[in-house]
Amino acid sequence: MNRSAEILHRLNELKLPYTLYEHEPKETIEACQSIEGVDWRISAMFKNVFLCNRQQTQYYLMLLRHDRPFRTAVVSRLLGVSRLSFAPQEKLPEMLSLDPGAVNPLSLMFDPEGRIRLVLDSDLMTHEILLFHPGVNFKSVALKRDDFLRIFLPAIRHEPIILTLPEQ
């Protein structure tokens, strides 16, 4: 499902400056670190983890530092949710208009009902530029962190939960 044109159109509507990188498909966050032209001293691409509670009534999209291990028990405790786990991949097309491998927070624009809560690792705040796949894994968009947090997220009516994860 390629809805990247709609995502880029929305960024343009919001007059958000961005840099678009086109590249070979990147299946892992580690592979994304090889995108040419990115200034990795000020930029970061975060892991995107699609989660739900056991009853599949609460959904979360969590962004965390690429080298940080994901611990469901820790995140569950910090969110006050019992027993988070990975959400079923078959929910991606229905809830975010995405195929597996292209999970990203920009696609929250396709969740106007706010069924999915965005959870951010506080480490995101230390990077000036954030990179996201715009719905496909063969393109990446670089946005200023403040534009993402202060313009894009309010425009799509999603308020993030910011967690400080313990170093492990």
Secondary structure, DSSP 4 states (H G I P E B T S, - for coil): ---HHHHHHHHHHTT--EEEEE-S---SHHHHTT-TT--TTTEEE-EEEEEE-TTS--EEEEEE-TTSPP-HHHHHHHHT-SS-EEPPTTHHHHHHS--TT---GGGGGG-TT--EEEEEEGGGGG-SEEEE-SSSTTEEEEEEHHHIIIIIHHHTT---EEE-PPP-
